[in-house]
Amino acid sequence: MGLLVCVRVATSQVVGVGSECHQAEVRDAMARVRAQLPGIERILTELEEAKYECRVFRKTTGAATVGSAAHHAEIAWPGTSGRFADDSCIDADASLVHEIYHCWVRSKNDGEEPCTFVPTRTVSGVLVVARASCEFDAVAFENRYRKAIGICERLTYGNFQVPGAERTCPAPETACPAFTGCSAPARTTRVIETGAKSR
Protein backbone atom coordinates (compact mmCIF):
# COMPACT_ATOMS: atom_id res chain seq x y z
CA MET A 1 0.00 0.00 0.00
CA GLY A 2 1.38 3.41 -0.99
CA LEU A 3 1.75 6.41 1.25
CA LEU A 4 0.22 9.68 0.09
CA VAL A 5 2.14 12.70 1.28
CA CYS A 6 0.79 16.21 0.82
CA VAL A 7 3.34 18.99 0.78
CA ARG A 8 2.29 22.61 1.00
CA VAL A 9 4.38 24.65 -1.35
CA ALA A 10 5.15 28.07 0.07
CA THR A 11 4.20 30.78 -2.37
CA SER A 12 4.84 34.45 -2.17
CA GLN A 13 1.98 36.80 -1.48
CA VAL A 14 3.37 39.03 -4.22
CA VAL A 15 2.02 37.56 -7.44
CA GLY A 16 2.58 38.65 -11.02
CA VAL A 17 -0.62 38.70 -13.06
CA GLY A 18 -0.45 38.51 -16.83
CA SER A 19 1.99 37.03 -19.29
CA GLU A 20 4.51 34.40 -18.25
CA CYS A 21 7.25 36.94 -18.98
CA HIS A 22 5.71 39.48 -16.58
CA GLN A 23 5.21 36.82 -13.91
CA ALA A 24 8.90 35.92 -14.25
CA GLU A 25 9.87 39.61 -13.95
CA VAL A 26 7.93 39.89 -10.68
CA ARG A 27 9.50 36.68 -9.30
CA ASP A 28 12.98 37.90 -10.29
CA ALA A 29 12.37 41.33 -8.73
CA MET A 30 11.17 39.69 -5.51
CA ALA A 31 14.27 37.49 -5.41
CA ARG A 32 16.48 40.59 -5.68
CA VAL A 33 14.46 42.42 -3.01
CA ARG A 34 14.55 39.46 -0.61
CA ALA A 35 18.32 39.17 -1.06
CA GLN A 36 18.90 42.84 -0.17
CA LEU A 37 16.11 43.74 2.28
CA PRO A 38 15.67 41.21 5.11
CA GLY A 39 12.81 43.28 6.55
CA ILE A 40 10.62 42.27 3.62
CA GLU A 41 10.32 38.75 5.05
CA ARG A 42 8.25 39.95 8.01
CA ILE A 43 5.92 41.78 5.63
CA LEU A 44 5.55 38.71 3.39
CA THR A 45 4.87 36.50 6.42
CA GLU A 46 2.21 38.89 7.72
CA LEU A 47 0.62 39.08 4.26
CA GLU A 48 0.48 35.28 4.15
CA GLU A 49 -1.01 35.07 7.64
CA ALA A 50 -3.66 37.61 6.62
CA LYS A 51 -4.26 35.68 3.37
CA TYR A 52 -3.82 38.97 1.54
CA GLU A 53 -2.19 39.12 -1.88
CA CYS A 54 -0.31 41.87 -3.66
CA ARG A 55 -1.28 41.24 -7.29
CA VAL A 56 1.17 42.89 -9.65
CA PHE A 57 -0.14 43.91 -13.07
CA ARG A 58 2.05 45.25 -15.88
CA LYS A 59 2.17 49.01 -16.39
CA THR A 60 4.76 50.78 -18.50
CA THR A 61 3.77 54.44 -18.27
CA GLY A 62 3.41 56.84 -15.37
CA ALA A 63 4.23 55.98 -11.77
CA ALA A 64 3.74 52.59 -10.15
CA THR A 65 0.44 52.59 -8.23
CA VAL A 66 -1.64 50.48 -5.85
CA GLY A 67 -5.39 50.00 -5.42
CA SER A 68 -7.37 47.68 -3.12
CA ALA A 69 -10.01 45.01 -3.39
CA ALA A 70 -11.49 42.54 -0.88
CA HIS A 71 -8.52 40.31 -0.05
CA HIS A 72 -5.85 41.72 -2.29
CA ALA A 73 -4.25 44.90 -3.52
CA GLU A 74 -3.55 45.53 -7.18
CA ILE A 75 -0.17 46.99 -7.99
CA ALA A 76 0.45 48.53 -11.42
CA TRP A 77 4.19 48.05 -12.04
CA PRO A 78 6.91 48.89 -13.04
CA GLY A 79 5.78 52.26 -14.32
CA THR A 80 8.18 54.54 -16.11
CA SER A 81 11.96 54.91 -15.96
CA GLY A 82 13.88 58.13 -15.38
CA ARG A 83 14.27 60.40 -12.36
CA PHE A 84 12.12 61.83 -9.61
CA ALA A 85 12.04 65.59 -9.02
CA ASP A 86 14.74 65.21 -6.32
CA ASP A 87 17.09 63.73 -8.97
CA SER A 88 16.96 60.20 -7.52
CA CYS A 89 16.59 57.39 -10.04
CA ILE A 90 13.26 55.70 -10.58
CA ASP A 91 14.16 52.07 -9.93
CA ALA A 92 11.65 49.34 -10.78
CA ASP A 93 12.53 47.12 -7.80
CA ALA A 94 12.46 50.07 -5.38
CA SER A 95 9.04 51.06 -6.77
CA LEU A 96 7.82 47.51 -6.14
CA VAL A 97 9.09 47.70 -2.53
CA HIS A 98 7.18 50.99 -2.11
CA GLU A 99 3.93 49.48 -3.41
CA ILE A 100 4.33 46.27 -1.38
CA TYR A 101 4.53 48.46 1.72
CA HIS A 102 1.15 50.00 0.79
CA CYS A 103 -0.27 46.51 0.18
CA TRP A 104 0.95 45.34 3.59
CA VAL A 105 -0.60 48.33 5.40
CA ARG A 106 -3.90 47.70 3.61
CA SER A 107 -3.79 44.03 4.63
CA LYS A 108 -3.90 45.18 8.26
CA ASN A 109 -6.75 47.66 7.73
CA ASP A 110 -9.44 45.82 5.75
CA GLY A 111 -8.11 47.08 2.42
CA GLU A 112 -7.92 50.70 3.55
CA GLU A 113 -4.81 52.76 4.14
CA PRO A 114 -4.97 55.32 6.93
CA CYS A 115 -3.24 58.45 5.78
CA THR A 116 -2.95 61.28 8.29
CA PHE A 117 -2.01 64.93 8.02
CA VAL A 118 1.61 65.68 8.87
CA PRO A 119 3.70 68.85 8.77
CA THR A 120 6.23 68.99 5.95
CA ARG A 121 7.61 71.37 3.37
CA THR A 122 6.97 71.64 -0.30
CA VAL A 123 9.95 71.21 -2.60
CA SER A 124 10.14 75.02 -2.74
CA GLY A 125 10.40 75.18 1.07
CA VAL A 126 6.90 76.32 2.07
CA LEU A 127 5.73 74.84 5.39
CA VAL A 128 2.46 72.91 4.92
CA VAL A 129 0.37 70.22 6.55
CA ALA A 130 -0.23 67.44 4.02
CA ARG A 131 -2.34 64.31 4.18
CA ALA A 132 0.58 62.18 3.07
CA SER A 133 1.79 60.12 6.05
CA CYS A 134 1.10 56.87 4.17
CA GLU A 135 3.30 57.94 1.25
CA PHE A 136 6.06 59.20 3.52
CA ASP A 137 6.08 55.86 5.35
CA ALA A 138 6.25 53.96 2.05
CA VAL A 139 9.15 56.15 0.87
CA ALA A 140 10.97 55.54 4.17
CA PHE A 141 10.67 51.77 3.62
CA GLU A 142 11.67 52.14 -0.04
CA ASN A 143 14.73 54.16 1.07
CA ARG A 144 15.92 51.24 3.19
CA TYR A 145 16.04 49.18 0.01
CA ARG A 146 17.67 51.97 -1.99
CA LYS A 147 20.41 52.31 0.61
CA ALA A 148 20.94 48.53 0.65
CA ILE A 149 21.49 48.39 -3.13
CA GLY A 150 23.60 51.54 -3.23
CA ILE A 151 21.36 54.02 -5.04
CA CYS A 152 20.37 57.46 -3.79
CA GLU A 153 17.45 57.71 -1.41
CA ARG A 154 14.35 59.68 -2.29
CA LEU A 155 13.99 63.03 -0.54
CA THR A 156 10.60 63.96 -1.96
CA TYR A 157 7.25 62.48 -2.77
CA GLY A 158 5.47 64.46 -5.45
CA ASN A 159 5.57 68.12 -4.41
CA PHE A 160 6.51 67.38 -0.78
CA GLN A 161 9.77 66.84 1.07
CA VAL A 162 9.73 63.52 2.94
CA PRO A 163 10.18 64.27 6.67
CA GLY A 164 13.34 62.65 8.04
CA ALA A 165 14.60 61.48 4.65
CA GLU A 166 18.36 61.74 4.29
CA ARG A 167 20.61 60.94 1.41
CA THR A 168 23.64 58.76 2.13
CA CYS A 169 24.92 58.52 -1.45
CA PRO A 170 27.77 60.90 -2.33
CA ALA A 171 26.01 62.22 -5.46
CA PRO A 172 23.06 61.28 -7.67
CA GLU A 173 23.78 58.54 -10.18
CA THR A 174 25.06 59.84 -13.52
CA ALA A 175 22.65 57.55 -15.38
CA CYS A 176 19.52 55.75 -14.28
CA PRO A 177 19.03 52.24 -15.60
CA ALA A 178 15.98 51.80 -17.80
CA PHE A 179 13.61 48.98 -17.02
CA THR A 180 13.63 46.87 -20.16
CA GLY A 181 10.78 44.58 -19.24
CA CYS A 182 9.38 41.81 -21.36
CA SER A 183 10.83 41.83 -24.83
CA ALA A 184 8.89 38.82 -26.01
CA PRO A 185 6.18 39.64 -28.55
CA ALA A 186 2.61 39.48 -27.40
CA ARG A 187 1.01 36.09 -27.79
CA THR A 188 -1.23 35.78 -30.79
CA THR A 189 -4.15 33.46 -31.07
CA ARG A 190 -4.81 31.79 -34.38
CA VAL A 191 -8.46 31.94 -35.32
CA ILE A 192 -9.85 29.07 -37.34
CA GLU A 193 -13.33 29.48 -38.71
CA THR A 194 -15.33 26.37 -39.33
CA GLY A 195 -18.41 26.09 -41.46
CA ALA A 196 -17.85 29.51 -43.02
CA LYS A 197 -18.78 29.89 -46.68
CA SER A 198 -16.06 31.18 -48.97
CA ARG A 199 -16.90 34.21 -51.10
Secondary structure, DSSP 8 states (H G I E B T S, - for coil): ------------SEEEESSHHHHHHHHHHHHHHHHH-TTHHHHHHHHHHHT-EEEEEEE-SS--EEEE-SSEEEEEEE---EE-TTS-EE-HHHHHHHHHHHHHHHHTTTT-----EEEEEBTT--EEEEE-HHHHHHHHHHHHHHHHHT-----EETTEE-TT----SSS--SS--------S----------S----
